[in-house]
Protein backbone atom coordinates (compact mmCIF):
# COMPACT_ATOMS: atom_id res chain seq x y z
CA UNK A 1 0.00 0.00 0.00
CA UNK A 2 0.81 3.66 0.02
CA UNK A 3 3.02 4.82 2.88
CA UNK A 4 3.84 8.41 3.82
CA UNK A 5 7.48 9.56 3.74
CA UNK A 6 7.02 11.26 7.10
CA UNK A 7 4.45 12.76 9.42
CA UNK A 8 4.59 16.33 8.12
CA UNK A 9 0.81 16.81 8.45
CA UNK A 10 0.74 15.95 12.16
CA UNK A 11 -1.24 12.75 11.59
CA UNK A 12 -4.34 14.41 10.10
CA UNK A 13 -5.07 15.27 6.47
CA UNK A 14 -8.37 16.90 5.54
CA UNK A 15 -9.82 16.06 8.96
CA UNK A 16 -9.06 12.35 8.58
CA UNK A 17 -6.42 10.47 10.57
CA UNK A 18 -3.54 9.15 8.48
CA UNK A 19 -2.73 6.42 11.01
CA UNK A 20 0.41 8.28 12.07
CA UNK A 21 0.73 9.74 15.59
CA UNK A 22 -1.29 12.95 15.99
CA UNK A 23 1.14 15.81 16.65
CA UNK A 24 0.02 19.17 18.05
CA UNK A 25 2.14 22.29 18.17
CA UNK A 26 1.27 25.40 20.14
CA UNK A 27 2.75 28.85 20.56
CA UNK A 28 2.51 30.97 23.68
CA UNK A 29 2.88 34.72 23.58
CA UNK A 30 5.43 36.21 25.97
CA UNK A 31 4.37 37.57 29.34
CA UNK A 32 3.15 41.13 28.66
CA UNK A 33 4.85 42.60 31.72
CA UNK A 34 7.62 41.69 34.10
CA UNK A 35 8.59 43.14 37.46
CA UNK A 36 11.80 44.70 36.18
CA UNK A 37 12.70 48.18 34.97
CA UNK A 38 12.84 48.23 31.16
CA UNK A 39 13.95 50.66 28.49
CA UNK A 40 11.23 51.88 26.12
CA UNK A 41 10.25 54.85 23.96
CA UNK A 42 7.80 57.59 24.93
CA UNK A 43 5.93 57.90 21.62
CA UNK A 44 4.21 61.16 22.60
CA UNK A 45 7.55 62.90 23.19
CA UNK A 46 9.70 60.80 20.86
CA UNK A 47 12.31 60.22 23.56
CA UNK A 48 13.87 57.27 25.35
CA UNK A 49 12.20 56.39 28.64
CA UNK A 50 12.10 53.72 31.30
CA UNK A 51 9.06 51.84 32.55
CA UNK A 52 8.51 49.72 35.65
CA UNK A 53 5.22 47.86 36.01
CA UNK A 54 3.93 47.45 39.56
CA UNK A 55 1.81 44.53 40.74
CA UNK A 56 1.69 40.78 40.34
CA UNK A 57 3.72 39.16 37.55
CA UNK A 58 4.01 35.65 36.12
CA UNK A 59 7.65 35.27 35.08
CA UNK A 60 7.15 31.80 33.57
CA UNK A 61 3.89 30.82 31.88
CA UNK A 62 4.99 27.55 30.13
CA UNK A 63 4.59 25.27 33.20
CA UNK A 64 1.01 26.52 33.56
CA UNK A 65 0.12 26.19 29.89
CA UNK A 66 0.74 22.42 29.64
CA UNK A 67 -2.46 21.27 31.44
CA UNK A 68 -4.50 23.91 29.59
CA UNK A 69 -3.18 22.76 26.20
CA UNK A 70 -3.77 19.08 27.06
CA UNK A 71 -7.34 19.84 28.13
CA UNK A 72 -8.04 21.76 24.91
CA UNK A 73 -6.71 18.91 22.75
CA UNK A 74 -8.90 16.45 24.70
CA UNK A 75 -11.96 18.68 24.16
CA UNK A 76 -11.32 19.02 20.43
CA UNK A 77 -10.78 15.27 19.98
CA UNK A 78 -13.94 14.49 22.00
CA UNK A 79 -15.87 17.00 19.87
CA UNK A 80 -14.71 15.31 16.67
CA UNK A 81 -15.61 11.85 18.02
CA UNK A 82 -19.12 13.06 18.89
CA UNK A 83 -19.54 14.71 15.48
CA UNK A 84 -18.48 11.51 13.75
CA UNK A 85 -20.94 9.43 15.81
CA UNK A 86 -23.87 11.77 15.12
CA UNK A 87 -23.10 11.77 11.39
CA UNK A 88 -23.80 8.01 11.31
CA UNK A 89 -27.30 8.40 12.81
Secondary structure as UniProt FT lines:
FT   TURN            8..11
FT   STRAND          12..13
FT   TURN            14..15
FT   STRAND          16..17
FT   STRAND          38..42
FT   TURN            43..46
FT   STRAND          47..51
FT   HELIX           62..87
//
